[in-house]
Amino acid sequence: MTFETLAEISKQVQFKQGDLCHLELPIKDLARAKAFYGEIFGWVFQDVPEMNYTLFITPSGQLGGGFFEPSEEMPDRVINFLAVDSIEETAARIEALGGKALSPKIEVGGHGEMMYVLDSEGTTFGLWKSL
């Protein structure tokens, strides 16, 4: 399975505003994590070296995510992504209700747009807009 195939699978799922659509897991040992999640849950993986990232898709194809290596910029915590109709409009609403943008809008290789944010309780999560 290739990155393009995973991206096509994700486009087939019609997420609505507020749906949980992607999960990022901090991983320090990629081979161990692939073996662990692949064996237990049947996840399929695709390395994306240019992004220093590994995508995964769950057996149903309904939810996927990625593994990232924790760093000073990307702390060692799980990040859930919620689907949105507009990054800009949702970010403005988040800020109006006491949250905060942690990153600018990030273009993801013709597949979508994302942004990291904090909610009003200080919890980090991500916004995702498919193209």
N, C-alpha and C positions, 0 to 999 in steps of 0.2 A: 504494500500500500504506500502511495507517495503523498507528499505534501498536497499536491493538487487534488488527489483523491479525497484526502481528509477535508480539504477546503470545500470540495463539491458536496461531500456528505453533509457538512455543516450548513450549506446553503439550502439543502432539501428540507431542513427543519425550520419551520416558521415560528420563530420566537416572537413573543409579544412583549411590549414594554413591561419591565419588571420581572420577566422570567429569568431564572438562574440558567445561564447558558455556557459558562466556561469556568474551569477551576484551575488555579495555578498552585502547584506544590513545590516548596523549596526542597531541593535534592542536593546532597553533597556527594553521593556515590551513585552515578547514573546507572551503571551496570547492575548494581544491587537493587536499585529501585525498579528498573525494568523487569528484572526477574521476579521480584516480590509482587508487584501489581499485575504483571502479566500472568503469572501462575495462579494467583488467588482469584483475580477478577476478570481475566481474559481480555485485558486492555491490549490494543494494537498501537505500536509506536512508530513515529517518523522523526528522525533527527533533522533539525534545521540548523546546520552549522553556522550559516551566516548571521543567525540571530542568537547563537549560543543557547539553543532552546530545543526541547524535545516535545513534540505534540503527542497526545494520545486520544483515542476514541474508545468509548465504552461499547460493550457488545450490542446494545440496542441502536447505537448510532445517534442517540438523542442528545448525549452530552459528551463533551470532550474537554480537553484542557491541555496543560503543558507542565513540564518540569523546568525549573530555572535554578541556577546556582545562586544561593544567597550571597549578598554583598552589602556594602555599606548603604548603597542606594536602594537595594531591594532586600529588606530584612527577611529573616528566617520565620515566615508565617504564611499560612494558607491564604490565598486571595481568591475570593469568589467574584465572578463577573455577572452583572445583570444586563440583559438586553435593553436597549433604549432605541427610541425612534430618532432622537437627535442628541448628540453628545453636548452641544452647546446649550440647548434648552434645559436639559437635565442638570448639567453642571450649574447653571444659573439658579435653578430651583434648589439644588443642594446647598449652595452658598446662602441663599435667602432664608433657608430653614436651619442655619447654624452649622452646616458642613463646610468642607474646604476642598478645593482642587489640589492634588499633590503633584500633578504633572500637566503639561500641555496635552492637547489632543495629539495622539500618535497615529500616523497612517501605518497600516500593516499590509504591506505588499500587495495592494489591489484587492484585498479580501475584506477589509473593514477598517474601522477606527476605534481607538480605545483611549481611556483616560483612567488614571488612578485617583481616587478621592477618599476623603474621610467623611464618615457620617457625623451626626451631632453628638455621638458618644465617643468619638475618636477612633472608631473601627475603620480600618482600611478595606476598601473593596474597589472593584473596577467597573467601568461602564464599557459596553461593547455595542457598536453599531455595524451590522453587516452591510456590505455594499451590494 
